[in-house]
Amino acid sequence: MVSSAPVPGSGWPGRFSRAEGTLERVRCDDDPHRIPERAEFIRIPLDDLRYISHIFGMLIDDMFVEDGDEIPVESLLQPRVVAEIAFVMARDLAGPGVTTVDALTAVGGVLPAIEIVDSRIADWRVQLADTVADNASAGRVVLGSRITPATAVDLRLAGLLLHRNGSPLESGAGAAALGNPVRCLSWLANRLLPPQRGLRGGDIVLSGPLHRLVPVRPNDVYEVEFAHLGTVTVRFGGGGAAA
């Protein structure tokens, strides 16, 4: 995402009535001609974002950052961080009729993840149309270094703590994503119907936010510690202040 001045939102179509959802993101890099997909259902208070709906966007390879690396804050616009669970698909998964059990058995492993969401819309005053046009606020993704078998942990109960500069700031658990983050996979697989779409072995899917979005400041260091899944860290270099 190239740094430039944020722009005003569209103001369309007003606030949605649904109060919560979840967020999924997918990277598909096994086929250079295939468009990666991301499904989004935001689960955050309406005073943080002004729409609630289901949309698609893309995560591309240059959005992925190594665990512990530094991101120049000036390379982003209005970044916010959120902890998520990342799924690595072991085999293809496509609907219709995919169940949560189907999705679970298709997963090769899970990792702790931090997503850095970003918006070109000034002050994050976004509506559904704005976010679709802004590629669903995609920014960066940091994956942890430890893969855990998906069936080894009840992901609903996988608790987490987000630390900023060594101090605990946010907490959450896997159940914040549709009650069970694996349900996000089944929803997505049923949405991305073949032959053009569907999840494939090697795809990376994010569960969606497990707590409120946290604004980034220059020189911040964020570490997420998950029960049973390990940790993941991202650093932000100094520079122009992020909103």
N, C-alpha and C positions, 0 to 999 in steps of 0.2 A: 504494500500500500504506500503510495507516494505522498509525502507530506505536502499539504496545501491547506488553504483556509477552508474550514467547514462551510457548508451551504445551508440555507434555510430548508426546512422540510416542506412537504407538499400540503400538509393539512388535510389529506384525504385518507380514510373516510370517516374520521372521528374515532372515539374510543370503542373498542369491542367489549362485549359484556362478559366474555369468558375470563375467569380470574386467574387461571393457571394452565400450564402445560409442561412441556419439556423440550429439550433441544438436542438434536442429533447432528453430527457432522461426519462426513465420509470422505476418505481419500481412496481413489482408485487409480493406481499407477501401473497396472499390469499391461494395459493396452493404450498406447499413445493416441489412438483415435477415439477412445471412449471418454465421454464427458463425466467427470466425477460429480457426485450428487451430495447434497446435504439437505436433510429435512429439519425443519425448525418448528418447535412449539415452545415459546418462551415461558419459563416458570419463574417469574419474579413479580414483585408488586407493581400495580399499575402506575404508582407514582414514580417508578424507575423507568419504565417504558410505557408507551401509550397505545400499544396494540397487542392483541393476543390472537394468533392464528397459526396456520401451518404453511410453511413456505419451503422452497428449495434454493440452494446456492451451491458454490463449489469451494473445495479446499484444494489448492495446488501445491506442488512439491516445495516451492520456495517459501511457503508459509510455515514449514516445519523447522523447529529450532531444537538443537541438542540439549539434553538435560544439563542444567547448570550454566549454559552459555548466556552471554550478555546481549541484549537487544538495545540499540540506540533509541532512546525515547523520541528523538526528533524524526525517526523514520515512520512514526505513527502520528495519528491526529488526536484522538480522544480515547486512548486505550483504557480498558478495564480488564481485570483478571477474574477468572472463575475456575474452580476445581471441577474436574469431570473424571469419568472412568472411560478409558479407551479400550475398545474391542478390536482384536486382530482376528479376521475371519480365516478359518482353516479350510472352508470349502464354500462353494457357491450356495446362495440362498435366494430363492425367488418365489413370489406368490403366484396365484392367490392361495389362501388357506394356510399360510405359515403361522404356527402357534409359537408361544413362548418357549416351549420345550424344543421345538424344531430349531429355533434361533439359538438356544443355549448349546445344543449339540453341534451347531455349525461353527462355534467360536473356538479358536485355537488357544487363546489366552487373553488376559486383561492386564492393563497397565494403569498406573496413576497418570493423570494428565492435567496440565494447566492450559486453558484457552485464553488467549488475549483477543478479546473482541474489540472492534474499532468502528467508528462511524464517521462518515463524511457529512452527516446532518448535524448542524450546529446545536450544541448543548444536549445532544441525544434526544431532541424533541421529535422522535420518529413516529411515523405511522406505517401501516402495512406496506403501502405502495413504495414509501421511501426505502424500506429495508429490502424489498425485492430488488429495487434498482441498485442498491448498495451491496449486492451479493451477500445479503443476510448478515451484514456487519462482520464479515470474516477478516481476521487480522493475522494472528500467529497461533501455533500450537506447539506445546512442549510435551514430549512424552517421557515418562520415567524409564529407567534402565532395567527394570525387573519385570519379567512376564510371569504371571500366576495363572495356572489352569482355571478356567471359568467355573468349573464345577467344584473347585476346592473351597470356595467361599460363598456364603449367602450374600450376594451383592446388595440385596435390599438393606442389610444390616452393616454394610461396610462404612464405618464412620470415618470422618476426616476432620483435620484441623488445618486451616490456612494461617500461616505465620507471615507477618510483614516485618522485615528487619529483626527477626528473632522473637517477636511478640505475637501471641495468638490473636487473631482478628475475627475469623469466621469459622463456623462449624457446619457440618452437614452430614448426610448419609445417602447411600445409593437410592433409598426409597423416595427421595425427592424427585426422581425422574420416573414419572408415571406409576409410582408405587413399586416398580421393579425395573431397573435400567434395561434388562433383557427385553422387556416389552417394547422398548424403542426399536430394537432390531426387527422384531416381528412386524411392527407397524410399517417400518421402512421397506422391508422385503415385500410386503403386500402392496405397498404403494408403487414401488419401482418394478413394474411388471415386464417380463420378457416379451419379445426378443431384444428390445433395445436396452433394457435396464435390468436391474437386479443386483444384489450383492455378490461379489466373487471372492474366492480365496485370495488372501493377501490384502484385501481392503481393510482400511482402518476406519472405525466408526466411533464417534464420541457420544457418550450418554446424554449429554446436555448438562446445564448448570445445576449444581447441587447446593447452591447458596446464592445470596445476592451478588451482583457484580460489584467489584471493588475498583475505584479509580486508581490509576497508576501515577506515581510521582517520580521525577528523576532521581536516580541512585537508589531506588527501592530494590530490595531482594525479597522475593516471595518463595516460600517453601510450603508444599502441601504434604502432610503426613497422613496416609491412609492406614487404618487398621488392616492388617493381613496383606496389603498390596504394596507397601513400601512408600517411598517419597519421590518427589519431583521438584526441581528448583528452577527459577528463572531470575535473571538479574536485568536491571534497566540502567543504561548508561546515562550520565548527565547530559544536559542540553536544554533546549527550549521546554518550558513547562508544559506538561500534558494536562488536558482538561479533566 
